[in-house]
Amino acid sequence: MAKTISSGTATETTDPRVLRSRRMLMDALGRLLIQKQFEDISIQEIADEATLNRATFYLHYPDKNSLLQAMAAVRFRNLVERRGLSFTDCDGGLRAIVLGVCDYLSETSGCPGQLAKMPIEGSIIPVVEGIFREGSPDHPLAPGVDPGLLATTVAWAIFGAARLWFETPDRVPAEEMAEKIEVMVKPILLSASQ
């Protein structure tokens, strides 16, 4: 029997049929991105490429942007897991997120064709924001601090610094940059906490 797990902003299922359909849709979008710009890909094309019908697409995602974000989330979490990093405490979590963004930028930009041109900000920023929103109930915020605004601020700070790192010739190793970003971002989080 399939289980449904609620994790903050999304509901995840362990039903193999649902997981298989989602994987097929993500793989189809990935193949299409090699051939075309994201904006030029229709939902019908994604469904056809996945050998699923359009109604199945809509059972899983409200639009193609949601599918792209889901792809980014899966890929991002896989990159973090591959490094063997954990979210067991705030320090480890922040470092894992920063390294995940650095890896995501490095690997996405190395992809062939249009995949390298996909809207990176629109795919990874919501994922990072979601991670901070998921963790916010565990950390009481100072009066007047908007958790959504805090998540957005921190996500963009991490992404912006990581993007600058990625675009720098002869850049330092990701681990060294993660330490620098962590030093700058941590005070933002601490100032928002009680």
Order of alpha helices (4+ residues) and beta strands (2+ residues): beta-beta-alpha-alpha-alpha-alpha-alpha-alpha-alpha-alpha
